[in-house]
Amino acid sequence: MFFLVALIVTVILLVVLWRSIGPDQPRPGGIAPPRLQRLPRPPRRQQQLPPDDNPDFLRDLDRRARPEE
């Protein structure tokens, strides 16, 4: 008997949770539930170049290696 009551309570809880969290469906009366909006993605950071591929870094090294005139 206890098993049957526990099973019925579990089914009722699952149905209530499914209705509250489940897919968006129009409610009676024509009022649609609010939809969740996705947050915008953060802007992508520019990929950093390693020093041996970075032309600005290499130019600066070349400038430092030359004796000043």
LUMLUMDREN-2810 file (N, C-alpha, C; in Angstrom, 1 decimal):
<atoms>
<atom><aa>M</aa><ch>A</ch><at>N</at><xx>0.8</xx><yy>-1.2</yy><zz>0.0</zz></atom>
<atom><aa>M</aa><ch>A</ch><at>CA</at><xx>0.0</xx><yy>0.0</yy><zz>0.0</zz></atom>
<atom><aa>M</aa><ch>A</ch><at>C</at><xx>0.9</xx><yy>1.3</yy><zz>0.0</zz></atom>
<atom><aa>F</aa><ch>A</ch><at>N</at><xx>1.9</xx><yy>1.2</yy><zz>0.9</zz></atom>
<atom><aa>F</aa><ch>A</ch><at>CA</at><xx>2.8</xx><yy>2.4</yy><zz>0.9</zz></atom>
<atom><aa>F</aa><ch>A</ch><at>C</at><xx>3.5</xx><yy>2.6</yy><zz>-0.4</zz></atom>
<atom><aa>F</aa><ch>A</ch><at>N</at><xx>3.9</xx><yy>1.5</yy><zz>-1.1</zz></atom>
<atom><aa>F</aa><ch>A</ch><at>CA</at><xx>4.5</xx><yy>1.6</yy><zz>-2.4</zz></atom>
<atom><aa>F</aa><ch>A</ch><at>C</at><xx>3.6</xx><yy>2.3</yy><zz>-3.4</zz></atom>
<atom><aa>L</aa><ch>A</ch><at>N</at><xx>2.4</xx><yy>2.0</yy><zz>-3.4</zz></atom>
<atom><aa>L</aa><ch>A</ch><at>CA</at><xx>1.4</xx><yy>2.5</yy><zz>-4.3</zz></atom>
<atom><aa>L</aa><ch>A</ch><at>C</at><xx>1.2</xx><yy>4.0</yy><zz>-4.1</zz></atom>
<atom><aa>V</aa><ch>A</ch><at>N</at><xx>1.1</xx><yy>4.5</yy><zz>-2.8</zz></atom>
<atom><aa>V</aa><ch>A</ch><at>CA</at><xx>1.0</xx><yy>5.9</yy><zz>-2.5</zz></atom>
<atom><aa>V</aa><ch>A</ch><at>C</at><xx>2.2</xx><yy>6.6</yy><zz>-2.9</zz></atom>
<atom><aa>A</aa><ch>A</ch><at>N</at><xx>3.4</xx><yy>6.1</yy><zz>-2.6</zz></atom>
<atom><aa>A</aa><ch>A</ch><at>CA</at><xx>4.7</xx><yy>6.7</yy><zz>-3.0</zz></atom>
<atom><aa>A</aa><ch>A</ch><at>C</at><xx>4.8</xx><yy>6.9</yy><zz>-4.5</zz></atom>
<atom><aa>L</aa><ch>A</ch><at>N</at><xx>4.3</xx><yy>5.8</yy><zz>-5.3</zz></atom>
<atom><aa>L</aa><ch>A</ch><at>CA</at><xx>4.4</xx><yy>5.9</yy><zz>-6.7</zz></atom>
<atom><aa>L</aa><ch>A</ch><at>C</at><xx>3.4</xx><yy>7.0</yy><zz>-7.2</zz></atom>
<atom><aa>I</aa><ch>A</ch><at>N</at><xx>2.2</xx><yy>7.1</yy><zz>-6.7</zz></atom>
<atom><aa>I</aa><ch>A</ch><at>CA</at><xx>1.3</xx><yy>8.1</yy><zz>-7.1</zz></atom>
<atom><aa>I</aa><ch>A</ch><at>C</at><xx>1.8</xx><yy>9.5</yy><zz>-6.8</zz></atom>
<atom><aa>V</aa><ch>A</ch><at>N</at><xx>2.4</xx><yy>9.7</yy><zz>-5.7</zz></atom>
<atom><aa>V</aa><ch>A</ch><at>CA</at><xx>3.0</xx><yy>11.0</yy><zz>-5.3</zz></atom>
<atom><aa>V</aa><ch>A</ch><at>C</at><xx>4.1</xx><yy>11.4</yy><zz>-6.2</zz></atom>
<atom><aa>T</aa><ch>A</ch><at>N</at><xx>5.0</xx><yy>10.4</yy><zz>-6.5</zz></atom>
<atom><aa>T</aa><ch>A</ch><at>CA</at><xx>6.1</xx><yy>10.6</yy><zz>-7.4</zz></atom>
<atom><aa>T</aa><ch>A</ch><at>C</at><xx>5.6</xx><yy>11.0</yy><zz>-8.8</zz></atom>
<atom><aa>V</aa><ch>A</ch><at>N</at><xx>4.6</xx><yy>10.4</yy><zz>-9.3</zz></atom>
<atom><aa>V</aa><ch>A</ch><at>CA</at><xx>4.1</xx><yy>10.7</yy><zz>-10.7</zz></atom>
<atom><aa>V</aa><ch>A</ch><at>C</at><xx>3.5</xx><yy>12.1</yy><zz>-10.7</zz></atom>
<atom><aa>I</aa><ch>A</ch><at>N</at><xx>2.8</xx><yy>12.4</yy><zz>-9.6</zz></atom>
<atom><aa>I</aa><ch>A</ch><at>CA</at><xx>2.2</xx><yy>13.8</yy><zz>-9.5</zz></atom>
<atom><aa>I</aa><ch>A</ch><at>C</at><xx>3.3</xx><yy>14.9</yy><zz>-9.5</zz></atom>
<atom><aa>L</aa><ch>A</ch><at>N</at><xx>4.3</xx><yy>14.6</yy><zz>-8.7</zz></atom>
<atom><aa>L</aa><ch>A</ch><at>CA</at><xx>5.4</xx><yy>15.6</yy><zz>-8.6</zz></atom>
<atom><aa>L</aa><ch>A</ch><at>C</at><xx>6.1</xx><yy>15.7</yy><zz>-10.0</zz></atom>
<atom><aa>L</aa><ch>A</ch><at>N</at><xx>6.3</xx><yy>14.6</yy><zz>-10.7</zz></atom>
<atom><aa>L</aa><ch>A</ch><at>CA</at><xx>7.0</xx><yy>14.7</yy><zz>-12.0</zz></atom>
<atom><aa>L</aa><ch>A</ch><at>C</at><xx>6.1</xx><yy>15.5</yy><zz>-13.0</zz></atom>
<atom><aa>V</aa><ch>A</ch><at>N</at><xx>4.8</xx><yy>15.3</yy><zz>-13.0</zz></atom>
<atom><aa>V</aa><ch>A</ch><at>CA</at><xx>3.9</xx><yy>16.0</yy><zz>-13.9</zz></atom>
<atom><aa>V</aa><ch>A</ch><at>C</at><xx>4.0</xx><yy>17.5</yy><zz>-13.6</zz></atom>
<atom><aa>V</aa><ch>A</ch><at>N</at><xx>3.9</xx><yy>17.8</yy><zz>-12.3</zz></atom>
<atom><aa>V</aa><ch>A</ch><at>CA</at><xx>4.0</xx><yy>19.3</yy><zz>-11.9</zz></atom>
<atom><aa>V</aa><ch>A</ch><at>C</at><xx>5.3</xx><yy>19.9</yy><zz>-12.3</zz></atom>
<atom><aa>L</aa><ch>A</ch><at>N</at><xx>6.4</xx><yy>19.2</yy><zz>-12.1</zz></atom>
<atom><aa>L</aa><ch>A</ch><at>CA</at><xx>7.7</xx><yy>19.7</yy><zz>-12.5</zz></atom>
<atom><aa>L</aa><ch>A</ch><at>C</at><xx>7.8</xx><yy>19.8</yy><zz>-14.0</zz></atom>
<atom><aa>W</aa><ch>A</ch><at>N</at><xx>7.3</xx><yy>18.8</yy><zz>-14.8</zz></atom>
<atom><aa>W</aa><ch>A</ch><at>CA</at><xx>7.3</xx><yy>18.9</yy><zz>-16.2</zz></atom>
<atom><aa>W</aa><ch>A</ch><at>C</at><xx>6.5</xx><yy>20.1</yy><zz>-16.7</zz></atom>
<atom><aa>R</aa><ch>A</ch><at>N</at><xx>5.4</xx><yy>20.4</yy><zz>-16.1</zz></atom>
<atom><aa>R</aa><ch>A</ch><at>CA</at><xx>4.6</xx><yy>21.5</yy><zz>-16.6</zz></atom>
<atom><aa>R</aa><ch>A</ch><at>C</at><xx>5.3</xx><yy>22.8</yy><zz>-16.3</zz></atom>
<atom><aa>S</aa><ch>A</ch><at>N</at><xx>6.0</xx><yy>22.9</yy><zz>-15.1</zz></atom>
<atom><aa>S</aa><ch>A</ch><at>CA</at><xx>6.6</xx><yy>24.2</yy><zz>-14.8</zz></atom>
<atom><aa>S</aa><ch>A</ch><at>C</at><xx>7.9</xx><yy>24.4</yy><zz>-15.5</zz></atom>
<atom><aa>I</aa><ch>A</ch><at>N</at><xx>8.6</xx><yy>23.4</yy><zz>-15.8</zz></atom>
<atom><aa>I</aa><ch>A</ch><at>CA</at><xx>10.0</xx><yy>23.5</yy><zz>-16.4</zz></atom>
<atom><aa>I</aa><ch>A</ch><at>C</at><xx>10.0</xx><yy>23.1</yy><zz>-17.8</zz></atom>
<atom><aa>G</aa><ch>A</ch><at>N</at><xx>9.0</xx><yy>22.3</yy><zz>-18.2</zz></atom>
<atom><aa>G</aa><ch>A</ch><at>CA</at><xx>9.0</xx><yy>21.7</yy><zz>-19.6</zz></atom>
<atom><aa>G</aa><ch>A</ch><at>C</at><xx>8.9</xx><yy>22.7</yy><zz>-20.7</zz></atom>
<atom><aa>P</aa><ch>A</ch><at>N</at><xx>8.6</xx><yy>22.2</yy><zz>-21.9</zz></atom>
<atom><aa>P</aa><ch>A</ch><at>CA</at><xx>8.6</xx><yy>23.1</yy><zz>-23.1</zz></atom>
<atom><aa>P</aa><ch>A</ch><at>C</at><xx>7.5</xx><yy>24.2</yy><zz>-23.0</zz></atom>
<atom><aa>D</aa><ch>A</ch><at>N</at><xx>7.8</xx><yy>25.3</yy><zz>-23.7</zz></atom>
<atom><aa>D</aa><ch>A</ch><at>CA</at><xx>6.9</xx><yy>26.4</yy><zz>-23.7</zz></atom>
<atom><aa>D</aa><ch>A</ch><at>C</at><xx>5.6</xx><yy>26.0</yy><zz>-24.5</zz></atom>
<atom><aa>Q</aa><ch>A</ch><at>N</at><xx>4.5</xx><yy>26.1</yy><zz>-23.9</zz></atom>
<atom><aa>Q</aa><ch>A</ch><at>CA</at><xx>3.2</xx><yy>25.9</yy><zz>-24.5</zz></atom>
<atom><aa>Q</aa><ch>A</ch><at>C</at><xx>2.3</xx><yy>27.0</yy><zz>-24.1</zz></atom>
<atom><aa>P</aa><ch>A</ch><at>N</at><xx>1.4</xx><yy>27.4</yy><zz>-25.0</zz></atom>
<atom><aa>P</aa><ch>A</ch><at>CA</at><xx>0.4</xx><yy>28.5</yy><zz>-24.6</zz></atom>
<atom><aa>P</aa><ch>A</ch><at>C</at><xx>-0.4</xx><yy>28.0</yy><zz>-23.4</zz></atom>
<atom><aa>R</aa><ch>A</ch><at>N</at><xx>-0.6</xx><yy>28.9</yy><zz>-22.5</zz></atom>
<atom><aa>R</aa><ch>A</ch><at>CA</at><xx>-1.4</xx><yy>28.5</yy><zz>-21.3</zz></atom>
<atom><aa>R</aa><ch>A</ch><at>C</at><xx>-2.9</xx><yy>28.8</yy><zz>-21.6</zz></atom>
<atom><aa>P</aa><ch>A</ch><at>N</at><xx>-3.8</xx><yy>28.2</yy><zz>-20.9</zz></atom>
<atom><aa>P</aa><ch>A</ch><at>CA</at><xx>-5.2</xx><yy>28.5</yy><zz>-21.1</zz></atom>
<atom><aa>P</aa><ch>A</ch><at>C</at><xx>-5.5</xx><yy>30.0</yy><zz>-20.9</zz></atom>
<atom><aa>G</aa><ch>A</ch><at>N</at><xx>-6.2</xx><yy>30.6</yy><zz>-21.8</zz></atom>
<atom><aa>G</aa><ch>A</ch><at>CA</at><xx>-6.5</xx><yy>32.0</yy><zz>-21.7</zz></atom>
<atom><aa>G</aa><ch>A</ch><at>C</at><xx>-5.6</xx><yy>32.8</yy><zz>-22.7</zz></atom>
<atom><aa>G</aa><ch>A</ch><at>N</at><xx>-4.7</xx><yy>32.1</yy><zz>-23.4</zz></atom>
<atom><aa>G</aa><ch>A</ch><at>CA</at><xx>-3.9</xx><yy>32.7</yy><zz>-24.4</zz></atom>
<atom><aa>G</aa><ch>A</ch><at>C</at><xx>-2.7</xx><yy>33.4</yy><zz>-23.9</zz></atom>
<atom><aa>I</aa><ch>A</ch><at>N</at><xx>-2.3</xx><yy>33.3</yy><zz>-22.7</zz></atom>
<atom><aa>I</aa><ch>A</ch><at>CA</at><xx>-1.2</xx><yy>34.0</yy><zz>-22.2</zz></atom>
<atom><aa>I</aa><ch>A</ch><at>C</at><xx>0.0</xx><yy>33.0</yy><zz>-22.3</zz></atom>
<atom><aa>A</aa><ch>A</ch><at>N</at><xx>1.0</xx><yy>33.4</yy><zz>-23.0</zz></atom>
<atom><aa>A</aa><ch>A</ch><at>CA</at><xx>2.2</xx><yy>32.6</yy><zz>-23.2</zz></atom>
<atom><aa>A</aa><ch>A</ch><at>C</at><xx>3.2</xx><yy>32.8</yy><zz>-22.1</zz></atom>
<atom><aa>P</aa><ch>A</ch><at>N</at><xx>3.9</xx><yy>31.8</yy><zz>-21.7</zz></atom>
<atom><aa>P</aa><ch>A</ch><at>CA</at><xx>4.9</xx><yy>32.0</yy><zz>-20.6</zz></atom>
<atom><aa>P</aa><ch>A</ch><at>C</at><xx>6.0</xx><yy>32.8</yy><zz>-21.1</zz></atom>
<atom><aa>P</aa><ch>A</ch><at>N</at><xx>6.7</xx><yy>33.5</yy><zz>-20.2</zz></atom>
<atom><aa>P</aa><ch>A</ch><at>CA</at><xx>7.8</xx><yy>34.3</yy><zz>-20.7</zz></atom>
<atom><aa>P</aa><ch>A</ch><at>C</at><xx>9.0</xx><yy>33.4</yy><zz>-21.2</zz></atom>
<atom><aa>R</aa><ch>A</ch><at>N</at><xx>9.6</xx><yy>33.8</yy><zz>-22.2</zz></atom>
<atom><aa>R</aa><ch>A</ch><at>CA</at><xx>10.7</xx><yy>33.1</yy><zz>-22.8</zz></atom>
<atom><aa>R</aa><ch>A</ch><at>C</at><xx>12.0</xx><yy>33.6</yy><zz>-22.2</zz></atom>
<atom><aa>L</aa><ch>A</ch><at>N</at><xx>12.9</xx><yy>32.6</yy><zz>-22.0</zz></atom>
<atom><aa>L</aa><ch>A</ch><at>CA</at><xx>14.3</xx><yy>33.0</yy><zz>-21.5</zz></atom>
<atom><aa>L</aa><ch>A</ch><at>C</at><xx>15.1</xx><yy>33.5</yy><zz>-22.7</zz></atom>
<atom><aa>Q</aa><ch>A</ch><at>N</at><xx>15.8</xx><yy>34.6</yy><zz>-22.5</zz></atom>
<atom><aa>Q</aa><ch>A</ch><at>CA</at><xx>16.6</xx><yy>35.2</yy><zz>-23.6</zz></atom>
<atom><aa>Q</aa><ch>A</ch><at>C</at><xx>18.0</xx><yy>34.7</yy><zz>-23.4</zz></atom>
<atom><aa>R</aa><ch>A</ch><at>N</at><xx>18.7</xx><yy>34.4</yy><zz>-24.5</zz></atom>
<atom><aa>R</aa><ch>A</ch><at>CA</at><xx>20.1</xx><yy>34.1</yy><zz>-24.4</zz></atom>
<atom><aa>R</aa><ch>A</ch><at>C</at><xx>20.9</xx><yy>35.3</yy><zz>-24.1</zz></atom>
<atom><aa>L</aa><ch>A</ch><at>N</at><xx>21.9</xx><yy>35.2</yy><zz>-23.3</zz></atom>
<atom><aa>L</aa><ch>A</ch><at>CA</at><xx>22.9</xx><yy>36.3</yy><zz>-23.1</zz></atom>
<atom><aa>L</aa><ch>A</ch><at>C</at><xx>23.8</xx><yy>36.4</yy><zz>-24.3</zz></atom>
<atom><aa>P</aa><ch>A</ch><at>N</at><xx>24.1</xx><yy>37.6</yy><zz>-24.7</zz></atom>
<atom><aa>P</aa><ch>A</ch><at>CA</at><xx>25.0</xx><yy>37.8</yy><zz>-25.8</zz></atom>
<atom><aa>P</aa><ch>A</ch><at>C</at><xx>26.4</xx><yy>37.2</yy><zz>-25.5</zz></atom>
<atom><aa>R</aa><ch>A</ch><at>N</at><xx>27.1</xx><yy>36.7</yy><zz>-26.5</zz></atom>
<atom><aa>R</aa><ch>A</ch><at>CA</at><xx>28.4</xx><yy>36.2</yy><zz>-26.3</zz></atom>
<atom><aa>R</aa><ch>A</ch><at>C</at><xx>29.4</xx><yy>37.3</yy><zz>-26.0</zz></atom>
<atom><aa>P</aa><ch>A</ch><at>N</at><xx>30.4</xx><yy>37.1</yy><zz>-25.2</zz></atom>
<atom><aa>P</aa><ch>A</ch><at>CA</at><xx>31.4</xx><yy>38.1</yy><zz>-25.0</zz></atom>
<atom><aa>P</aa><ch>A</ch><at>C</at><xx>32.2</xx><yy>38.2</yy><zz>-26.2</zz></atom>
<atom><aa>P</aa><ch>A</ch><at>N</at><xx>32.7</xx><yy>39.4</yy><zz>-26.5</zz></atom>
<atom><aa>P</aa><ch>A</ch><at>CA</at><xx>33.5</xx><yy>39.6</yy><zz>-27.8</zz></atom>
<atom><aa>P</aa><ch>A</ch><at>C</at><xx>34.8</xx><yy>38.7</yy><zz>-27.7</zz></atom>
<atom><aa>R</aa><ch>A</ch><at>N</at><xx>35.1</xx><yy>38.2</yy><zz>-28.8</zz></atom>
<atom><aa>R</aa><ch>A</ch><at>CA</at><xx>36.3</xx><yy>37.3</yy><zz>-28.9</zz></atom>
<atom><aa>R</aa><ch>A</ch><at>C</at><xx>37.6</xx><yy>38.2</yy><zz>-28.8</zz></atom>
<atom><aa>R</aa><ch>A</ch><at>N</at><xx>38.5</xx><yy>37.7</yy><zz>-28.0</zz></atom>
<atom><aa>R</aa><ch>A</ch><at>CA</at><xx>39.8</xx><yy>38.4</yy><zz>-27.9</zz></atom>
<atom><aa>R</aa><ch>A</ch><at>C</at><xx>40.6</xx><yy>38.0</yy><zz>-29.1</zz></atom>
<atom><aa>Q</aa><ch>A</ch><at>N</at><xx>41.4</xx><yy>39.0</yy><zz>-29.5</zz></atom>
<atom><aa>Q</aa><ch>A</ch><at>CA</at><xx>42.3</xx><yy>38.7</yy><zz>-30.6</zz></atom>
<atom><aa>Q</aa><ch>A</ch><at>C</at><xx>43.3</xx><yy>37.7</yy><zz>-30.2</zz></atom>
<atom><aa>Q</aa><ch>A</ch><at>N</at><xx>43.6</xx><yy>36.8</yy><zz>-31.1</zz></atom>
<atom><aa>Q</aa><ch>A</ch><at>CA</at><xx>44.6</xx><yy>35.8</yy><zz>-30.8</zz></atom>
<atom><aa>Q</aa><ch>A</ch><at>C</at><xx>46.0</xx><yy>36.4</yy><zz>-30.7</zz></atom>
<atom><aa>Q</aa><ch>A</ch><at>N</at><xx>46.7</xx><yy>36.2</yy><zz>-29.7</zz></atom>
<atom><aa>Q</aa><ch>A</ch><at>CA</at><xx>48.0</xx><yy>36.7</yy><zz>-29.5</zz></atom>
<atom><aa>Q</aa><ch>A</ch><at>C</at><xx>49.0</xx><yy>35.9</yy><zz>-30.3</zz></atom>
<atom><aa>L</aa><ch>A</ch><at>N</at><xx>49.9</xx><yy>36.6</yy><zz>-30.9</zz></atom>
<atom><aa>L</aa><ch>A</ch><at>CA</at><xx>51.0</xx><yy>35.9</yy><zz>-31.6</zz></atom>
<atom><aa>L</aa><ch>A</ch><at>C</at><xx>52.2</xx><yy>35.6</yy><zz>-30.7</zz></atom>
<atom><aa>P</aa><ch>A</ch><at>N</at><xx>52.8</xx><yy>34.5</yy><zz>-30.9</zz></atom>
<atom><aa>P</aa><ch>A</ch><at>CA</at><xx>54.1</xx><yy>34.3</yy><zz>-30.1</zz></atom>
<atom><aa>P</aa><ch>A</ch><at>C</at><xx>55.1</xx><yy>35.3</yy><zz>-30.5</zz></atom>
<atom><aa>P</aa><ch>A</ch><at>N</at><xx>56.0</xx><yy>35.6</yy><zz>-29.7</zz></atom>
<atom><aa>P</aa><ch>A</ch><at>CA</at><xx>57.0</xx><yy>36.7</yy><zz>-30.0</zz></atom>
<atom><aa>P</aa><ch>A</ch><at>C</at><xx>57.8</xx><yy>36.5</yy><zz>-31.3</zz></atom>
<atom><aa>D</aa><ch>A</ch><at>N</at><xx>58.1</xx><yy>35.2</yy><zz>-31.6</zz></atom>
<atom><aa>D</aa><ch>A</ch><at>CA</at><xx>58.8</xx><yy>35.0</yy><zz>-32.9</zz></atom>
<atom><aa>D</aa><ch>A</ch><at>C</at><xx>58.0</xx><yy>35.2</yy><zz>-34.1</zz></atom>
<atom><aa>D</aa><ch>A</ch><at>N</at><xx>56.7</xx><yy>35.3</yy><zz>-34.0</zz></atom>
<atom><aa>D</aa><ch>A</ch><at>CA</at><xx>55.8</xx><yy>35.5</yy><zz>-35.2</zz></atom>
<atom><aa>D</aa><ch>A</ch><at>C</at><xx>55.2</xx><yy>36.9</yy><zz>-35.2</zz></atom>
<atom><aa>N</aa><ch>A</ch><at>N</at><xx>55.5</xx><yy>37.7</yy><zz>-34.1</zz></atom>
<atom><aa>N</aa><ch>A</ch><at>CA</at><xx>54.9</xx><yy>39.0</yy><zz>-34.0</zz></atom>
<atom><aa>N</aa><ch>A</ch><at>C</at><xx>55.8</xx><yy>40.0</yy><zz>-34.7</zz></atom>
<atom><aa>P</aa><ch>A</ch><at>N</at><xx>55.4</xx><yy>40.7</yy><zz>-35.8</zz></atom>
<atom><aa>P</aa><ch>A</ch><at>CA</at><xx>56.3</xx><yy>41.6</yy><zz>-36.6</zz></atom>
<atom><aa>P</aa><ch>A</ch><at>C</at><xx>56.7</xx><yy>42.8</yy><zz>-35.8</zz></atom>
<atom><aa>D</aa><ch>A</ch><at>N</at><xx>55.8</xx><yy>43.3</yy><zz>-34.9</zz></atom>
<atom><aa>D</aa><ch>A</ch><at>CA</at><xx>56.2</xx><yy>44.5</yy><zz>-34.1</zz></atom>
<atom><aa>D</aa><ch>A</ch><at>C</at><xx>57.3</xx><yy>44.1</yy><zz>-33.1</zz></atom>
<atom><aa>F</aa><ch>A</ch><at>N</at><xx>57.2</xx><yy>42.9</yy><zz>-32.5</zz></atom>
<atom><aa>F</aa><ch>A</ch><at>CA</at><xx>58.3</xx><yy>42.5</yy><zz>-31.6</zz></atom>
<atom><aa>F</aa><ch>A</ch><at>C</at><xx>59.6</xx><yy>42.3</yy><zz>-32.3</zz></atom>
<atom><aa>L</aa><ch>A</ch><at>N</at><xx>59.5</xx><yy>41.7</yy><zz>-33.5</zz></atom>
<atom><aa>L</aa><ch>A</ch><at>CA</at><xx>60.8</xx><yy>41.5</yy><zz>-34.3</zz></atom>
<atom><aa>L</aa><ch>A</ch><at>C</at><xx>61.4</xx><yy>42.8</yy><zz>-34.7</zz></atom>
<atom><aa>R</aa><ch>A</ch><at>N</at><xx>60.5</xx><yy>43.7</yy><zz>-35.1</zz></atom>
<atom><aa>R</aa><ch>A</ch><at>CA</at><xx>61.0</xx><yy>45.0</yy><zz>-35.6</zz></atom>
<atom><aa>R</aa><ch>A</ch><at>C</at><xx>61.7</xx><yy>45.8</yy><zz>-34.4</zz></atom>
<atom><aa>D</aa><ch>A</ch><at>N</at><xx>61.1</xx><yy>45.6</yy><zz>-33.2</zz></atom>
<atom><aa>D</aa><ch>A</ch><at>CA</at><xx>61.7</xx><yy>46.3</yy><zz>-32.0</zz></atom>
<atom><aa>D</aa><ch>A</ch><at>C</at><xx>63.0</xx><yy>45.6</yy><zz>-31.7</zz></atom>
<atom><aa>L</aa><ch>A</ch><at>N</at><xx>63.1</xx><yy>44.3</yy><zz>-31.8</zz></atom>
<atom><aa>L</aa><ch>A</ch><at>CA</at><xx>64.4</xx><yy>43.6</yy><zz>-31.5</zz></atom>
<atom><aa>L</aa><ch>A</ch><at>C</at><xx>65.5</xx><yy>44.1</yy><zz>-32.5</zz></atom>
<atom><aa>D</aa><ch>A</ch><at>N</at><xx>65.1</xx><yy>44.2</yy><zz>-33.8</zz></atom>
<atom><aa>D</aa><ch>A</ch><at>CA</at><xx>66.0</xx><yy>44.6</yy><zz>-34.8</zz></atom>
<atom><aa>D</aa><ch>A</ch><at>C</at><xx>66.5</xx><yy>46.0</yy><zz>-34.5</zz></atom>
<atom><aa>R</aa><ch>A</ch><at>N</at><xx>65.6</xx><yy>46.9</yy><zz>-34.1</zz></atom>
<atom><aa>R</aa><ch>A</ch><at>CA</at><xx>65.9</xx><yy>48.3</yy><zz>-33.8</zz></atom>
<atom><aa>R</aa><ch>A</ch><at>C</at><xx>66.9</xx><yy>48.3</yy><zz>-32.6</zz></atom>
<atom><aa>R</aa><ch>A</ch><at>N</at><xx>66.7</xx><yy>47.5</yy><zz>-31.6</zz></atom>
<atom><aa>R</aa><ch>A</ch><at>CA</at><xx>67.6</xx><yy>47.5</yy><zz>-30.4</zz></atom>
<atom><aa>R</aa><ch>A</ch><at>C</at><xx>68.9</xx><yy>46.9</yy><zz>-30.7</zz></atom>
<atom><aa>A</aa><ch>A</ch><at>N</at><xx>69.0</xx><yy>45.9</yy><zz>-31.7</zz></atom>
<atom><aa>A</aa><ch>A</ch><at>CA</at><xx>70.3</xx><yy>45.3</yy><zz>-32.0</zz></atom>
<atom><aa>A</aa><ch>A</ch><at>C</at><xx>71.2</xx><yy>46.2</yy><zz>-32.8</zz></atom>
<atom><aa>R</aa><ch>A</ch><at>N</at><xx>70.6</xx><yy>47.1</yy><zz>-33.5</zz></atom>
<atom><aa>R</aa><ch>A</ch><at>CA</at><xx>71.4</xx><yy>48.0</yy><zz>-34.3</zz></atom>
<atom><aa>R</aa><ch>A</ch><at>C</at><xx>72.0</xx><yy>49.1</yy><zz>-33.4</zz></atom>
<atom><aa>P</aa><ch>A</ch><at>N</at><xx>73.2</xx><yy>49.5</yy><zz>-33.7</zz></atom>
<atom><aa>P</aa><ch>A</ch><at>CA</at><xx>73.8</xx><yy>50.6</yy><zz>-32.9</zz></atom>
<atom><aa>P</aa><ch>A</ch><at>C</at><xx>73.2</xx><yy>51.9</yy><zz>-33.4</zz></atom>
<atom><aa>E</aa><ch>A</ch><at>N</at><xx>72.9</xx><yy>52.8</yy><zz>-32.4</zz></atom>
<atom><aa>E</aa><ch>A</ch><at>CA</at><xx>72.3</xx><yy>54.1</yy><zz>-32.8</zz></atom>
<atom><aa>E</aa><ch>A</ch><at>C</at><xx>73.4</xx><yy>54.9</yy><zz>-33.5</zz></atom>
<atom><aa>E</aa><ch>A</ch><at>N</at><xx>72.9</xx><yy>55.6</yy><zz>-34.5</zz></atom>
<atom><aa>E</aa><ch>A</ch><at>CA</at><xx>73.9</xx><yy>56.4</yy><zz>-35.3</zz></atom>
<atom><aa>E</aa><ch>A</ch><at>C</at><xx>73.7</xx><yy>57.9</yy><zz>-34.9</zz></atom>
</atoms>
